[in-house]
Amino acid sequence: MIVKSRYKVVVIGGGVIGTAVAFYLAKNGVSDVVVLEKDYLSSGSTGRCGGGIRQQWSERMNVRLAMRSVEHFKRFESEVGFDIEYFQGGYLLLAYTEEEVLLFERNTKMQQEENLDVELLSKNEASSRFSFIDMSGVRAAAYCSSDGHANPHLTTFAYARAAERMGVEVLTHTSAENIITEDGRIVAVQTSKGKIETEVVVNAAGGYSHEVGAMAGVELPTESYRHQIFVTEPLEHIMDPLVISFENNFYIRQTKAGNFIMGQGDKDELPGHNVTPTWKFLREMTEKMPKFFPFLRDIRVLRHWAGLYNMSPDAQPIIDRAVDIDNFYYAIGFSGHGFMLAPAVGEAVAEWIVHGEPRSVDISNLSLNRFQEGFTIEKNVV
């Protein structure tokens, strides 16, 4: 059974976006909120992600959102009250082609205009500072020391527990089955445990955002794709930064405990909700990664899993309020980068609901109507 039959705000999705929205709503004085999670907290995309926190993007709006999020991550323990294993070890982006070098030059110039502490390194500079990488074929690198990583599970649970302390209800194993509208407004959400009347609904359903939109009669242009990761046995501490190559399609980081987490995209994936890991991924990664990181040659893989990238047409988030149903908000389509943007997005959506507009960061460029007006695709995605 549900705890109450009416809440001011219903948040659909118990990942990091949904719990961040709930936390910042409560922090802004609105605690009559319920978070609906069909499984357990962080069971979807959040709990299956790599945990990276990057500010180096090719689109200015993403840089601003990420920089705002880093402000929150830096004070997370004092603001939210939990240790989430946050570590500013930096991000190192490797350029292997002349096209990538030109892209990195443009990107770092724009990022520096936003006051990001990013630098473009020559091959020799990168080799000198990051000797654990085989730099064969590298032409340049972009490095930002204030990038980093954290534990996605701990972050989600931290937001949820802190929100609960302020009066928010979190209902796990409770799925949204339908959204009920009358006269162009949402009036209730039908859940697997009963009906909840409400004034506002937030779609933070990650890989299922399209389906939740359809419940309200709103067509949301998101599709979900499988993305795979594995984790190795621990080694002594070798690397601080999370390392990415777009050309060679990989990212890798070392955890606080010494394990290595690494993943890659797959251009042959079809949209859907399949999260079954494949031998193809495991074979490709175990063959590829020791070429760039020789110390991985004899390391053992402990666990291998898959999650969903909820993709938008331009690989940037869609953060908006429905035109025809003005009490329906959505923060979706993060294209694999919701975790790192969650603090800024949760704050902005909460401000929009409470104050009528986002105050901390301008998100107007991330509205749904950009797809009718023309858009630029985010290039820095792996």
C-alpha positions as a Markdown table, in Angstrom:
| # | Residue | x | y | z |
|---|---|---|---|---|
| 1 | Met | 0.0 | 0.0 | 0.0 |
| 2 | Ile | 1.1 | 3.6 | -0.6 |
| 3 | Val | 1.8 | 5.8 | 2.4 |
| 4 | Lys | -0.6 | 8.6 | 1.3 |
| 5 | Ser | -3.1 | 9.1 | -1.5 |
| 6 | Arg | -2.0 | 12.6 | -2.3 |
| 7 | Tyr | 1.4 | 14.4 | -2.7 |
| 8 | Lys | 2.2 | 17.8 | -4.1 |
| 9 | Val | 4.9 | 16.3 | -6.3 |
| 10 | Val | 5.4 | 12.8 | -7.7 |
| 11 | Val | 8.9 | 12.0 | -9.0 |
| 12 | Ile | 9.0 | 9.0 | -11.3 |
| 13 | Gly | 12.4 | 7.4 | -11.1 |
| 14 | Gly | 14.7 | 6.5 | -8.2 |
| 15 | Gly | 18.0 | 7.1 | -9.8 |
| 16 | Val | 20.3 | 10.0 | -9.2 |
| 17 | Ile | 18.3 | 12.5 | -11.2 |
| 18 | Gly | 15.0 | 11.7 | -9.4 |
| 19 | Thr | 16.5 | 11.6 | -5.9 |
| 20 | Ala | 18.4 | 14.9 | -6.6 |
| 21 | Val | 15.2 | 16.6 | -7.7 |
| 22 | Ala | 13.5 | 15.3 | -4.5 |
| 23 | Phe | 16.4 | 16.5 | -2.3 |
| 24 | Tyr | 16.4 | 20.0 | -3.8 |
| 25 | Leu | 12.6 | 20.3 | -3.7 |
| 26 | Ala | 12.8 | 19.6 | 0.1 |
| 27 | Lys | 15.7 | 22.0 | 0.4 |
| 28 | Asn | 13.5 | 24.6 | -1.2 |
| 29 | Gly | 10.7 | 24.0 | 1.2 |
| 30 | Val | 8.6 | 21.5 | -0.7 |
| 31 | Ser | 8.8 | 18.2 | 1.1 |
| 32 | Asp | 5.3 | 16.8 | 0.2 |
| 33 | Val | 7.0 | 14.7 | -2.4 |
| 34 | Val | 7.1 | 11.0 | -3.2 |
| 35 | Val | 9.7 | 9.3 | -5.4 |
| 36 | Leu | 8.5 | 6.2 | -7.2 |
| 37 | Glu | 11.0 | 3.5 | -8.1 |
| 38 | Lys | 9.9 | 0.3 | -9.8 |
| 39 | Asp | 12.8 | -1.7 | -8.4 |
| 40 | Tyr | 15.4 | -0.5 | -5.8 |
| 41 | Leu | 17.2 | 2.8 | -5.6 |
| 42 | Ser | 19.9 | 3.2 | -8.3 |
| 43 | Ser | 18.9 | -0.1 | -9.9 |
| 44 | Gly | 18.7 | 1.4 | -13.4 |
| 45 | Ser | 21.1 | 3.5 | -15.4 |
| 46 | Thr | 22.6 | 5.2 | -12.4 |
| 47 | Gly | 23.8 | 2.1 | -10.6 |
| 48 | Arg | 25.3 | 0.7 | -13.8 |
| 49 | Cys | 27.3 | 3.8 | -14.8 |
| 50 | Gly | 31.0 | 4.4 | -14.6 |
| 51 | Gly | 30.7 | 7.2 | -12.0 |
| 52 | Gly | 32.7 | 9.8 | -13.9 |
| 53 | Ile | 32.3 | 13.6 | -13.4 |
| 54 | Arg | 33.4 | 15.5 | -16.4 |
| 55 | Gln | 33.3 | 19.2 | -17.3 |
| 56 | Gln | 35.0 | 18.9 | -20.7 |
| 57 | Trp | 32.3 | 19.1 | -23.3 |
| 58 | Ser | 32.0 | 20.4 | -26.8 |
| 59 | Glu | 28.7 | 22.2 | -26.0 |
| 60 | Arg | 28.8 | 25.3 | -23.7 |
| 61 | Met | 25.5 | 24.4 | -21.9 |
| 62 | Asn | 26.9 | 21.0 | -20.9 |
| 63 | Val | 30.1 | 22.7 | -19.6 |
| 64 | Arg | 28.0 | 25.1 | -17.5 |
| 65 | Leu | 25.8 | 22.3 | -16.1 |
| 66 | Ala | 28.8 | 20.2 | -15.2 |
| 67 | Met | 30.7 | 23.0 | -13.6 |
| 68 | Arg | 27.7 | 23.8 | -11.4 |
| 69 | Ser | 27.5 | 20.1 | -10.5 |
| 70 | Val | 31.1 | 20.1 | -9.5 |
| 71 | Glu | 30.5 | 23.0 | -7.1 |
| 72 | His | 27.9 | 20.8 | -5.4 |
| 73 | Phe | 30.0 | 17.6 | -5.5 |
| 74 | Lys | 32.9 | 19.5 | -3.8 |
| 75 | Arg | 30.7 | 20.3 | -0.8 |
| 76 | Phe | 28.5 | 17.2 | -1.0 |
| 77 | Glu | 29.4 | 15.8 | 2.3 |
| 78 | Ser | 28.6 | 19.1 | 4.1 |
| 79 | Glu | 25.5 | 19.8 | 2.1 |
| 80 | Val | 23.9 | 16.4 | 1.9 |
| 81 | Gly | 25.6 | 14.7 | 4.8 |
| 82 | Phe | 27.2 | 11.6 | 3.3 |
| 83 | Asp | 30.6 | 10.5 | 2.0 |
| 84 | Ile | 30.2 | 9.4 | -1.7 |
| 85 | Glu | 33.9 | 8.7 | -2.4 |
| 86 | Tyr | 34.2 | 11.9 | -4.4 |
| 87 | Phe | 37.7 | 12.3 | -5.8 |
| 88 | Gln | 39.0 | 15.1 | -8.1 |
| 89 | Gly | 41.6 | 13.1 | -9.9 |
| 90 | Gly | 41.0 | 14.8 | -13.3 |
| 91 | Tyr | 40.0 | 13.7 | -16.7 |
| 92 | Leu | 42.5 | 13.1 | -19.5 |
| 93 | Leu | 41.1 | 13.1 | -23.1 |
| 94 | Leu | 43.5 | 11.6 | -25.7 |
| 95 | Ala | 43.5 | 12.9 | -29.3 |
| 96 | Tyr | 44.7 | 10.4 | -31.9 |
| 97 | Thr | 43.7 | 12.2 | -35.1 |
| 98 | Glu | 44.2 | 15.6 | -36.5 |
| 99 | Glu | 40.5 | 16.1 | -36.5 |
| 100 | Glu | 40.4 | 15.3 | -32.7 |
| 101 | Val | 43.3 | 17.8 | -32.1 |
| 102 | Leu | 41.3 | 20.6 | -33.8 |
| 103 | Leu | 38.2 | 19.6 | -31.9 |
| 104 | Phe | 40.1 | 19.7 | -28.6 |
| 105 | Glu | 41.6 | 23.1 | -29.5 |
| 106 | Arg | 38.2 | 24.5 | -30.1 |
| 107 | Asn | 36.8 | 22.9 | -27.0 |
| 108 | Thr | 39.5 | 24.0 | -24.6 |
| 109 | Lys | 39.3 | 27.5 | -25.9 |
| 110 | Met | 35.5 | 27.6 | -25.2 |
| 111 | Gln | 35.9 | 25.8 | -21.9 |
| 112 | Gln | 38.5 | 28.3 | -20.8 |
| 113 | Glu | 36.1 | 31.1 | -21.7 |
| 114 | Glu | 33.8 | 29.5 | -19.1 |
| 115 | Asn | 36.7 | 29.6 | -16.6 |
| 116 | Leu | 37.2 | 25.9 | -16.6 |
| 117 | Asp | 40.7 | 24.8 | -15.5 |
| 118 | Val | 41.4 | 22.8 | -18.6 |
| 119 | Glu | 44.7 | 22.7 | -20.6 |
| 120 | Leu | 45.7 | 21.3 | -23.9 |
| 121 | Leu | 48.9 | 19.2 | -23.7 |
| 122 | Ser | 51.3 | 18.1 | -26.3 |
| 123 | Lys | 52.2 | 14.4 | -26.7 |
| 124 | Asn | 55.4 | 15.0 | -24.8 |
| 125 | Glu | 53.7 | 16.8 | -22.0 |
| 126 | Ala | 51.1 | 14.1 | -21.7 |
| 127 | Ser | 53.7 | 11.4 | -21.8 |
| 128 | Ser | 55.7 | 13.1 | -19.1 |
| 129 | Arg | 52.8 | 13.6 | -16.7 |
| 130 | Phe | 50.9 | 10.3 | -17.4 |
| 131 | Ser | 53.6 | 7.7 | -17.9 |
| 132 | Phe | 51.3 | 4.8 | -17.1 |
| 133 | Ile | 49.8 | 5.2 | -20.6 |
| 134 | Asp | 51.3 | 3.9 | -23.8 |
| 135 | Met | 51.2 | 7.1 | -25.8 |
| 136 | Ser | 51.9 | 5.5 | -29.2 |
| 137 | Gly | 49.7 | 7.3 | -31.7 |
| 138 | Val | 48.6 | 10.1 | -29.4 |
| 139 | Arg | 48.9 | 13.6 | -30.9 |
| 140 | Ala | 47.7 | 15.7 | -28.0 |
| 141 | Ala | 45.6 | 15.5 | -24.9 |
| 142 | Ala | 43.1 | 17.7 | -22.9 |
| 143 | Tyr | 43.3 | 17.6 | -19.2 |
| 144 | Cys | 41.1 | 19.1 | -16.5 |
| 145 | Ser | 42.3 | 18.6 | -12.9 |
| 146 | Ser | 38.9 | 19.5 | -11.3 |
| 147 | Asp | 37.1 | 16.6 | -13.1 |
| 148 | Gly | 36.8 | 13.4 | -11.2 |
| 149 | His | 34.5 | 10.6 | -10.1 |
| 150 | Ala | 32.3 | 9.4 | -7.3 |
| 151 | Asn | 30.2 | 6.3 | -6.3 |
| 152 | Pro | 26.8 | 6.4 | -8.1 |
| 153 | His | 25.1 | 4.1 | -5.6 |
| 154 | Leu | 26.3 | 6.1 | -2.6 |
| 155 | Thr | 25.3 | 9.4 | -4.3 |
| 156 | Thr | 21.7 | 8.2 | -5.0 |
| 157 | Phe | 21.2 | 6.8 | -1.5 |
| 158 | Ala | 22.6 | 10.0 | 0.0 |
| 159 | Tyr | 20.1 | 12.2 | -1.9 |
| 160 | Ala | 17.3 | 9.8 | -1.0 |
| 161 | Arg | 18.1 | 9.6 | 2.7 |
| 162 | Ala | 18.7 | 13.3 | 3.1 |
| 163 | Ala | 15.4 | 14.0 | 1.3 |
| 164 | Glu | 13.6 | 11.5 | 3.6 |
| 165 | Arg | 15.0 | 13.3 | 6.6 |
| 166 | Met | 13.3 | 16.5 | 5.3 |
| 167 | Gly | 9.9 | 14.7 | 4.9 |
| 168 | Val | 10.1 | 13.2 | 1.4 |
| 169 | Glu | 8.7 | 9.7 | 0.9 |
| 170 | Val | 10.6 | 7.2 | -1.2 |
| 171 | Leu | 8.6 | 4.2 | -2.4 |
| 172 | Thr | 10.7 | 1.3 | -3.9 |
| 173 | His | 9.2 | -1.6 | -5.8 |
| 174 | Thr | 6.4 | 0.7 | -6.8 |
| 175 | Ser | 6.0 | 1.4 | -10.5 |
| 176 | Ala | 4.1 | 4.1 | -12.3 |
| 177 | Glu | 1.5 | 2.4 | -14.5 |
| 178 | Asn | -0.5 | 5.3 | -15.8 |
| 179 | Ile | -0.7 | 9.1 | -15.6 |
| 180 | Ile | -4.2 | 10.4 | -15.4 |
| 181 | Thr | -5.0 | 13.8 | -16.9 |
| 182 | Glu | -8.1 | 16.1 | -16.9 |
| 183 | Asp | -8.6 | 19.3 | -18.9 |
| 184 | Gly | -4.9 | 19.4 | -19.9 |
| 185 | Arg | -3.4 | 18.8 | -16.5 |
| 186 | Ile | -2.1 | 15.8 | -14.6 |
| 187 | Val | -4.3 | 15.0 | -11.6 |
| 188 | Ala | -3.0 | 11.6 | -10.5 |
| 189 | Val | -0.5 | 8.8 | -11.1 |
| 190 | Gln | -1.8 | 5.2 | -11.0 |
| 191 | Thr | 0.9 | 3.0 | -9.4 |
| 192 | Ser | 1.3 | -0.7 | -8.8 |
| 193 | Lys | 0.2 | 0.0 | -5.2 |
| 194 | Gly | -2.7 | 2.4 | -5.7 |
| 195 | Lys | -3.5 | 5.8 | -7.1 |
| 196 | Ile | -1.7 | 9.0 | -6.0 |
| 197 | Glu | -3.3 | 12.4 | -6.6 |
| 198 | Thr | -0.8 | 15.1 | -7.3 |
| 199 | Glu | -0.2 | 18.7 | -8.6 |
| 200 | Val | 3.1 | 18.0 | -10.3 |
| 201 | Val | 4.8 | 15.1 | -11.9 |
| 202 | Val | 8.5 | 14.9 | -12.8 |
| 203 | Asn | 9.7 | 12.3 | -15.3 |
| 204 | Ala | 13.1 | 11.2 | -14.2 |
| 205 | Ala | 12.7 | 7.6 | -15.5 |
| 206 | Gly | 16.0 | 7.3 | -17.3 |
| 207 | Gly | 15.9 | 4.4 | -19.7 |
| 208 | Tyr | 12.1 | 4.4 | -19.5 |
| 209 | Ser | 11.6 | 8.1 | -20.0 |
| 210 | His | 9.9 | 7.6 | -23.4 |
| 211 | Glu | 7.4 | 5.2 | -21.9 |
| 212 | Val | 6.6 | 7.5 | -19.0 |
| 213 | Gly | 6.0 | 10.4 | -21.4 |
| 214 | Ala | 3.6 | 8.3 | -23.4 |
| 215 | Met | 1.6 | 7.7 | -20.2 |
| 216 | Ala | 0.8 | 11.4 | -20.2 |
| 217 | Gly | 0.3 | 11.6 | -24.0 |
| 218 | Val | 3.6 | 13.4 | -24.5 |
| 219 | Glu | 6.0 | 12.2 | -27.3 |
| 220 | Leu | 9.6 | 12.4 | -26.0 |
| 221 | Pro | 12.3 | 11.7 | -28.5 |
| 222 | Thr | 14.5 | 9.4 | -26.4 |
| 223 | Glu | 15.7 | 5.9 | -27.1 |
| 224 | Ser | 17.7 | 3.6 | -24.8 |
| 225 | Tyr | 20.8 | 1.7 | -25.8 |
| 226 | Arg | 22.8 | -1.0 | -24.0 |
| 227 | His | 26.1 | 0.1 | -22.6 |
| 228 | Gln | 28.6 | -2.3 | -21.0 |
| 229 | Ile | 31.2 | -2.0 | -18.3 |
| 230 | Phe | 33.5 | -4.3 | -16.4 |
| 231 | Val | 35.5 | -4.1 | -13.2 |
| 232 | Thr | 38.9 | -5.7 | -12.5 |
| 233 | Glu | 40.7 | -7.0 | -9.4 |
| 234 | Pro | 42.4 | -4.2 | -7.5 |
| 235 | Leu | 46.0 | -3.1 | -8.0 |
| 236 | Glu | 48.1 | -0.6 | -6.1 |
| 237 | His | 47.2 | 3.0 | -7.0 |
| 238 | Ile | 48.5 | 3.8 | -10.5 |
| 239 | Met | 46.2 | 6.5 | -12.0 |
| 240 | Asp | 44.4 | 9.5 | -10.8 |
| 241 | Pro | 42.5 | 10.7 | -13.9 |
| 242 | Leu | 39.7 | 9.0 | -15.7 |
| 243 | Val | 41.1 | 8.5 | -19.2 |
| 244 | Ile | 39.0 | 8.7 | -22.4 |
| 245 | Ser | 39.7 | 8.1 | -26.1 |
| 246 | Phe | 36.8 | 8.9 | -28.4 |
| 247 | Glu | 38.8 | 7.5 | -31.4 |
| 248 | Asn | 39.5 | 4.2 | -29.8 |
| 249 | Asn | 36.2 | 4.1 | -28.0 |
| 250 | Phe | 37.1 | 3.6 | -24.3 |
| 251 | Tyr | 37.2 | 5.1 | -20.9 |
| 252 | Ile | 38.9 | 3.8 | -17.7 |
| 253 | Arg | 39.2 | 4.9 | -14.1 |
| 254 | Gln | 40.7 | 3.4 | -11.0 |
| 255 | Thr | 38.5 | 3.3 | -7.9 |
| 256 | Lys | 39.3 | 4.2 | -4.3 |
| 257 | Ala | 39.8 | 0.5 | -3.6 |
| 258 | Gly | 42.2 | 0.0 | -6.5 |
| 259 | Asn | 39.9 | -1.7 | -9.0 |
| 260 | Phe | 39.7 | -0.5 | -12.6 |
| 261 | Ile | 36.3 | 0.3 | -14.2 |
| 262 | Met | 36.2 | 0.5 | -17.9 |
| 263 | Gly | 33.7 | 0.6 | -20.8 |
| 264 | Gln | 33.0 | 1.4 | -24.4 |
| 265 | Gly | 30.1 | 2.2 | -26.7 |
| 266 | Asp | 28.8 | 0.0 | -29.5 |
| 267 | Lys | 27.7 | 1.6 | -32.7 |
| 268 | Asp | 25.8 | -1.6 | -33.7 |
| 269 | Glu | 23.5 | -1.5 | -30.7 |
| 270 | Leu | 19.8 | -1.3 | -31.4 |
| 271 | Pro | 17.4 | 0.6 | -29.2 |
| 272 | Gly | 15.7 | -1.3 | -26.4 |
| 273 | His | 16.0 | -2.3 | -22.8 |
| 274 | Asn | 18.3 | -5.3 | -23.1 |
| 275 | Val | 20.9 | -5.2 | -20.3 |
| 276 | Thr | 22.4 | -8.7 | -20.9 |
| 277 | Pro | 26.2 | -8.5 | -21.0 |
| 278 | Thr | 27.9 | -10.0 | -24.0 |
| 279 | Trp | 31.1 | -12.0 | -24.7 |
| 280 | Lys | 31.7 | -9.7 | -27.7 |
| 281 | Phe | 32.3 | -6.7 | -25.4 |
| 282 | Leu | 34.4 | -8.7 | -23.0 |
| 283 | Arg | 36.6 | -10.0 | -25.8 |
| 284 | Glu | 37.1 | -6.6 | -27.4 |
| 285 | Met | 37.9 | -4.8 | -24.2 |
| 286 | Thr | 40.3 | -7.4 | -22.9 |
| 287 | Glu | 42.2 | -7.4 | -26.2 |
| 288 | Lys | 42.2 | -3.6 | -26.6 |
| 289 | Met | 42.9 | -2.1 | -23.2 |
| 290 | Pro | 46.4 | -3.6 | -22.5 |
| 291 | Lys | 47.6 | -1.9 | -25.7 |
| 292 | Phe | 47.1 | 1.4 | -24.1 |
| 293 | Phe | 47.6 | 0.4 | -20.5 |
| 294 | Pro | 50.3 | -2.3 | -20.4 |
| 295 | Phe | 49.8 | -3.0 | -16.6 |
| 296 | Leu | 46.4 | -4.5 | -17.5 |
| 297 | Arg | 47.9 | -7.4 | -19.4 |
| 298 | Asp | 47.5 | -10.0 | -16.7 |
| 299 | Ile | 44.8 | -8.5 | -14.6 |
| 300 | Arg | 41.6 | -10.5 | -13.8 |
| 301 | Val | 38.1 | -9.3 | -14.6 |
| 302 | Leu | 35.8 | -9.6 | -11.5 |
| 303 | Arg | 32.4 | -8.5 | -12.8 |
| 304 | His | 30.8 | -7.5 | -16.1 |
| 305 | Trp | 27.4 | -5.8 | -16.5 |
| 306 | Ala | 25.3 | -3.6 | -18.8 |
| 307 | Gly | 23.1 | -0.6 | -18.3 |
| 308 | Leu | 21.2 | 1.8 | -20.5 |
| 309 | Tyr | 22.2 | 5.1 | -22.2 |
| 310 | Asn | 19.0 | 7.1 | -22.6 |
| 311 | Met | 19.8 | 8.9 | -25.8 |
| 312 | Ser | 18.4 | 12.2 | -27.1 |
| 313 | Pro | 18.8 | 13.1 | -30.8 |
| 314 | Asp | 21.7 | 15.5 | -30.0 |
| 315 | Ala | 23.2 | 13.5 | -27.1 |
| 316 | Gln | 22.3 | 16.3 | -24.7 |
| 317 | Pro | 19.7 | 16.2 | -21.9 |
| 318 | Ile | 16.1 | 17.3 | -22.4 |
| 319 | Ile | 15.1 | 19.4 | -19.4 |
| 320 | Asp | 11.7 | 21.0 | -19.9 |
| 321 | Arg | 8.0 | 21.3 | -18.9 |
| 322 | Ala | 5.4 | 20.0 | -21.3 |
| 323 | Val | 3.7 | 22.6 | -23.4 |
| 324 | Asp | 0.2 | 21.1 | -23.3 |
| 325 | Ile | 0.5 | 19.7 | -19.8 |
| 326 | Asp | 2.2 | 22.4 | -17.8 |
| 327 | Asn | 2.5 | 20.4 | -14.5 |
| 328 | Phe | 4.5 | 17.7 | -16.3 |
| 329 | Tyr | 8.3 | 18.2 | -16.1 |
| 330 | Tyr | 11.0 | 16.0 | -17.5 |
| 331 | Ala | 14.8 | 15.6 | -17.0 |
| 332 | Ile | 15.7 | 12.9 | -19.5 |
| 333 | Gly | 17.9 | 11.9 | -22.4 |
| 334 | Phe | 21.2 | 12.4 | -20.6 |
| 335 | Ser | 22.9 | 10.1 | -23.1 |
| 336 | Gly | 25.1 | 8.4 | -20.5 |
| 337 | His | 26.0 | 11.5 | -18.5 |
| 338 | Gly | 23.1 | 12.0 | -16.1 |
| 339 | Phe | 25.2 | 11.1 | -13.0 |
| 340 | Met | 27.7 | 13.9 | -13.5 |
| 341 | Leu | 25.0 | 16.5 | -14.2 |
| 342 | Ala | 22.6 | 15.4 | -11.5 |
| 343 | Pro | 23.3 | 18.0 | -8.8 |
| 344 | Ala | 22.8 | 21.0 | -11.2 |
| 345 | Val | 19.8 | 19.4 | -12.9 |
| 346 | Gly | 18.1 | 18.4 | -9.7 |
| 347 | Glu | 18.6 | 22.0 | -8.3 |
| 348 | Ala | 17.3 | 23.6 | -11.5 |
| 349 | Val | 14.2 | 21.4 | -11.9 |
| 350 | Ala | 13.3 | 22.0 | -8.2 |
| 351 | Glu | 13.7 | 25.7 | -8.6 |
| 352 | Trp | 11.5 | 25.7 | -11.6 |
| 353 | Ile | 8.7 | 23.9 | -9.7 |
| 354 | Val | 9.0 | 26.0 | -6.6 |
| 355 | His | 9.9 | 29.4 | -8.0 |
| 356 | Gly | 8.5 | 29.3 | -11.5 |
| 357 | Glu | 11.9 | 29.3 | -13.2 |
| 358 | Pro | 15.4 | 27.8 | -12.8 |
| 359 | Arg | 17.6 | 30.3 | -10.9 |
| 360 | Ser | 21.0 | 28.7 | -10.5 |
| 361 | Val | 21.7 | 27.8 | -14.1 |
| 362 | Asp | 20.1 | 28.7 | -17.5 |
| 363 | Ile | 18.7 | 25.5 | -19.1 |
| 364 | Ser | 16.6 | 27.2 | -21.8 |
| 365 | Asn | 18.8 | 25.7 | -24.6 |
| 366 | Leu | 17.8 | 22.2 | -23.3 |
| 367 | Ser | 14.1 | 22.5 | -24.0 |
| 368 | Leu | 12.3 | 20.1 | -26.2 |
| 369 | Asn | 11.5 | 22.6 | -28.9 |
| 370 | Arg | 15.2 | 22.8 | -29.9 |
| 371 | Phe | 14.6 | 19.8 | -32.1 |
| 372 | Gln | 12.2 | 21.8 | -34.3 |
| 373 | Glu | 14.4 | 24.9 | -34.4 |
| 374 | Gly | 17.7 | 23.1 | -35.1 |
| 375 | Phe | 20.4 | 21.7 | -32.8 |
| 376 | Thr | 24.1 | 20.9 | -32.5 |
| 377 | Ile | 25.1 | 17.3 | -31.6 |
| 378 | Glu | 27.4 | 16.9 | -28.6 |
| 379 | Lys | 30.5 | 15.2 | -29.9 |
| 380 | Asn | 32.3 | 14.2 | -26.7 |
| 381 | Val | 30.4 | 11.0 | -26.0 |
| 382 | Val | 31.7 | 7.5 | -25.5 |
